Amino acid sequence: MAAERDTTDRYLAAYLSDRVGADFAGRISGVQRFGAFVKLDETGADGLLPIREIGNEYFIYDADQQTLMGSETGLEIAVGQRVTVRLREAAPVTGGLMLELIELEGKSLAIGPRGRRKGGPRKMSVQSRLKEVQRAKKRKRIRIQK
């Protein structure tokens, strides 16, 4: 079964390698600390949406709810959300697809220029992260009540 899945992934990556730069509709199928997995509607292929392709803010990973939440904007990425992604890379040898987020739930994302911040990624203490999670949850509650 695992060999069959690997073979399918490689064939799909080979097929999609000619379509790098194209936009695809899909659904978030998994969330991890390093990004999200997206299942493409057109082909059924699974690709990785790295956290660096989502935005320039710090994202807080909630393992219990399987979400990533932006510390500055409150942008929440969760399993089942509809997305539009752009295919950045297709590696037929490994069967891997790398994606870039274009739209989340039909809303275009206004993301600033990409690139590494001066001095590398921002480091946060555990207390700072907990405060950010509490602020993000509070913002979410306020949006739901409106």
C-alpha positions, 0 to 999 in steps of 0.5 A: 500500500505504501509503495502504491502511494509513493508511485502515485505521488511520483506520477502526479508530480511528474504530470504536474511538473509541466504546470509549475506556476499554475493555480489550483483549487484545493482543501487543507488536509493537514496542519503541522508546525512547519506548514499545511498539507493541501489536497488538490481538487483537480488531481487529488495530489497532496502538496506542502504549503510551507509556513514561509509561503503563508505570510511574514508573521509568526504563526502559532501552532495549536496541536489540539485543534490542528490550526495555525494562527497568525500572531499579528493578523489572527489569520487562522488556517485549519483542516477543511478550509478551501484554498487556492494555491500556486504550484511552486515546485514539483519533484518527480523523483520524490513525489513532492509538491511545494505550494504557495497560498493565494486565497483562503476561503475565497479571500485573497491574501494581502501578503507583503514581500517574501524573504528572510528577515534581517537576523533570521526568524524572530525568537519568542519565549514560551511566555510570549508565545502563550500570551500571543495564543491568548490574544489570538483566541480573544480576537477570534472570540470577538470576531465570532460575537460580532 
